[in-house]
Amino acid sequence: MPLVRVGGLKRYFDVSPPLLNRVLEGQRRLVLKAVDGVDFAIARGETFSIVGESGCGKSTVARLIVGLYRPSDGWIEFQGVDTRTLKTRREMAPLRRRQQMIFQDPYASLNPRWRVSDIIAEPIRVFRLIEGNDAIIGRVGELLQQVGLSPADGEKYPHEFSGGQRQRISIARALASKPEFLVCDEPTSALDVSVQAQILNLMKDLQRELKLTYLFISHNLAVVYHISDHVGVMYLGRLVEVAPTRTLFTRPRHPYTRMLLDTIPDLEMTGRQRNPVAGEVPNPLNPPTGCAFHPRCSFANERCRAERPEPIAPKDDAKGGVLVACHAVEEGRLPADERSLRPPALR
């Protein structure tokens, strides 16, 4: 059984003008479909990454998973428990202890008025995992050492640390409740390249040591390649392709996935024909009919403009594990795209 399963997940935001403006100016209600039907599963001990352009709904999915947003529709299961059945804070507490989140900006996610020891100890106190102040301080020191810091750093404030060190503190705080599942919302995007590699290596080491499961959100394909077991490519609130990492990078199926991979610099200058990303992301308040990607796709036809594709397993996918939402792939109109496996460099 997968540790986490998501089905038909949707989140809509009402961004309409105030009622009086709508009445006087004759404006209609506006609904932003940030997440519009997402399905995936994450096996225990694996890393599932969601990648896509800014504004495609990646961070909204992350917040839905940990309960910061309530779904407009769909369901989320954690180890077989449907979160829709949990109504009270008492019922939700065991689930929230077992899943934690690492936020994107380490400069904004830590309370500047608290010492580091208090920041890391907060989950321990809230979930009553350890009794006694001395025992809690000892546990905080262990967590700091686990992420590559010193127990003495617990007496300092967040502003006394660099960006990479602050993200290590955020990771220590997330580990304080002894979780099984971590949602990582672009945890390296605000860091320098050299520091990114250190944080990624730390997260992989912790995953092996503590048997953690990750949902990793990023727009950086190099980061996604280095940390993921499976990748979901997201576009305008929907997953257009899901595949094992190696398969996605060596044989991308969806035209959007191919365009994303073509943005990776060809450092070896192989001379391979590249198709740069064309056009702009449509207005999410007024998305295109049919396939949302068809205005930017050179393989689109009338069916693509009229009918929204559903995820299917390609006929030539011998090993399985690939799902693609594309009429061109389904009908065999898209030529094969075989690529040599060159790990993209962190940049």
N, C-alpha and C positions, 0 to 999 in steps of 0.2 A: 504493500500500500504506500502511495506517495505521502510524504509528510504534509505537503500543502497541495490542495487542488482548488482551482478557480474555474467557474463555469458561467458563461453568459454575463460576465461582470460589466455593469454600466454605472456611470456617474454623470448626471446632468446638472448643470448649474443654471439657475435663472438669473440672467444678466439684463433683464428688462429695465427700461427707465421707470421711474416712479409712476404710480397709477395716475396721478393728476396729469403728468406729461403725456401719458398714453391717451388719456381722454381728450385733452385739449389739442394735441398735435396729431391725433389719429395714428399713433405708432402702435405696432403690434408687439406681442411678447417675444422676447429673444431667449432662446435656450441654447447653451453651449454644451455640446456632447463631448465632454473631455475624454471619457472612456465609453466606447459604444459596442460592447459585446466582446469580451476577452476571455479566452479559455487557455489554460496551461496547467501543468502539474510539475512539482519539484520533488525528486526522490531524496530520501534522507542522505545527508552527507555530500550532496552535489551543489553546484552553483548554477543557477539559471539567471541569465542576463537578459535585460531588455534594452535595446539600443534603438535610436531614432533621432530625428532632428528635434530641436527645441520646440516645445509646444505640442508635441504629439500625444502627450498623456502619460508619459513614463512615471513622473513623480506622483501623479494622481493615483496610479495603480499602487505604488508603494504605500501611500497614505491610507488607501482602502484596505490593504492587507493588514496593517497594524491597528486599524480601527480609528484613525484620526478623522476619516470621512466615513459616512454610512453609504452603502451602495444604493443607487436608485433602482437597481434590479440585479438579478443574478445571485450567486452564492459563493461563499469561501469556506473551505473545509480545512481544519488543522488537525492532522492525525485522526481523521474520521469524524471529527466533531464539527457540525454545521454551526457557524458563528451566529446564524440567524436565530438559533434557539436560546442564545445567551441574552437575557433581558436585563439583569441587574449587575451592579458593580461587583457584588460578591461572586456571581457566576463567572464574570469576565476575568477576575483577578488571576486565577491559575493560568489562564491562556496568555494574559499579558506578561506574566513573569517569564514564560517560555519563549516569547518572541520580543525582540527589541529592535531599535532602529538606530542607524548611524547617519547623521544628517550631512548635507553637502558642505555647509560653511562652518568650519571649526571656530571661526571668529564670532559667529552669531549664536551658536548652539550651546555655548557654555556661559553660565551666569557669572558676570564679571565681579559681582560682590561676594561670591563664595570662594572659599579656599578649595583647592583641588580635592582635598580629602573629603570635604563635605559634599562636593559634586558627585564623587564616585560612591560615597556611602549612602546617598539618598535612596537608590533602589533597594539596598540591603535593609534600610530602616522601614521603608514603605511596605515591603513584602515580609518583614519580620523574619529574615533568614538567619540572623545571628543576634543573640542577646548579649548585652554588655558592651560598653564603649571601647574598652581595651581590645576585645575580640574583633570589633568592627574595624578599628584602626589597623590591627594586624592584617585583616583581610584586604583592606585598601592597599597596604604596602605590598602584599602579594600580587595584587592586580597591576599595580604600577610596574613592578618588576617583570610581569608577564608581557607587558607591551613595550618593554625596553626603557623604562624610566626608573628613577630611584625612589625608594620610600620617602626620602626627605623632601621630594618634590611635592608631597601632599600638603605641605605648609605654605606653598606659594599660591599666587593668584593666576588666573588664565593669561593675563596680559604679560606675564613674565616668560612666556613660552613662544616658540616659533609656531608657524602654521602646522608643520608636520608633527611637532610635539603635542599641539592642541588636539590634533586628530587622534593621536595615540591615547590621550585622556578620554576622548569621546568613545573610543573602542573599549577602554577599561570600564567606563560607566556602563556601556551596553553589556559587558560581560559580568557585571556585578550581580545580576539576578540569576546567573547560571542558565542562560537561555539555550534553546536548541536551534533556533531559527533567527537569523539576522537579516533585516532589510537594509541594504546599503544604498542610499540615494546619492549617487555621484560623489563618493567619499574622497576622491582624489582630484576632482576638477579644479579646486581652488589652490592646489599645491604645485610647487616646482616639479619639473620632470624627474630630477634625481630623487626627490622626496616621494614622488608617486611610486617609484619602484620599491622603495623601502616599505611603504605602507601596504602595497600589494603583497610583498613577500611576507610581511607580518601577518596579514589576513590569511594567507594560504597556510602558514605554519600553525596558526591558531585553529584553522579548520581541521587540519590533520590531528592536532593534539587533543582538541575538545570535541571532535566529531560534529562540527557545526554544519548547518545548511544555510546557504546564502541566496537571497534574491538581490541581484546586483543591477543597479540602474546606471546607465552611462550613455554618453554620446560619442565616446572615444573608442574607436574600433580596436586600437592597439591594446588598450586596457582590457576590453572585453575578451579579446583573443587570449590574453595571458592568464585570465582568472576563471574562465567559464567552462562548464561541461556542455551546456546547451544554451542556445541564443534564440531570443524572439525579436524579430524586427517589427517595429511599430510605426504606423503612419496614420495620422488623423484619428487617433482613438482606437485603432484596430491592429491586431497582429496580422501582418501580411505573410510572414514566413517564420516557421519554427524548425530548428534543425540542430543536430550536434555541432559543436564548434568547428571541428575539423571539416565536416561536410559543408558547412555554410561558407567557409573561407576558400575551399577548393572547388566547390561546385554550387555557386549561388543560383537559385531558381527564379525568384521574383525580380522583375526589372528594377524595382526600387532598391533591392539588396545589391544588385550588380552596380547600380549607380553609386551607392554608398561606398562599396569596396573600391570603385575607381577613383575615389577621392584620396586614397592612401598613396603617398608619394612612392614612385617606382625608383628606389634608391639604386637598384642594380642596372637601371636603364636597359631593360629587356627589349624595348621597342614595341611592346604589346599595345594593340589598339585599345584606346580608352574612350569611354563615353561619359563626358563630364555631366554633372547634375544640371538639368535644364529646368527653367521655369522657377516658380515660387510655390510655397505651400499655400493651398487655397485658404480662404477665410473660413475658419471652423464654425462661424455662425451661419454660413451659407455654403456648406460643402457641396461638391459636385454630385450629380446623380450617378447611379451605378457604382463602378469602381472609383474610389476617391482619387486614385493615382492616374486615371486615364488622361487628364489634361497634360501631363508631363511624360506620358509613355508613348514611344514610337511604335509599339505593337498593338495599340488600342484599336478596336473596331466598334461597330454599332452595339454589339452585345455588351461590351465593356462600359459603354456610355449609358446603357439602360438597366442593366442587371448587376446587383452587387454580388461579387464572388464570395463563396464560402470556403473555408479551409478544407483542402483535400490532400490525400497522399498521392504524389505523382506516380504514374504507372511504372516508370523506370527506376523507382527507388527500391533497389534490391534489399538493402539492409533495413529499411524502415526507419521511423523516427523523424521523418520530414513531413511538414504540413505547409501547404502553399495556398494562398487565396488569390488565384489569378486565372482568368479564363484562357489566356494565351498558353499557360502551362498545361491546363486541362486539355486543350484542343491540340496541343503539340505544335503550336505556331511559333514557339520561342526556340531558337537554336541553342544547342548545348553550350555551356560556358565552363570549360575546364581550365583550372588555374593551378600552377605549381604552388606548393605550400611554402610560402616565405613569411615567417612570423613578422607582422608589422612592428616597427620599432616604436617605443614610447617616445612621444614628442610633445 
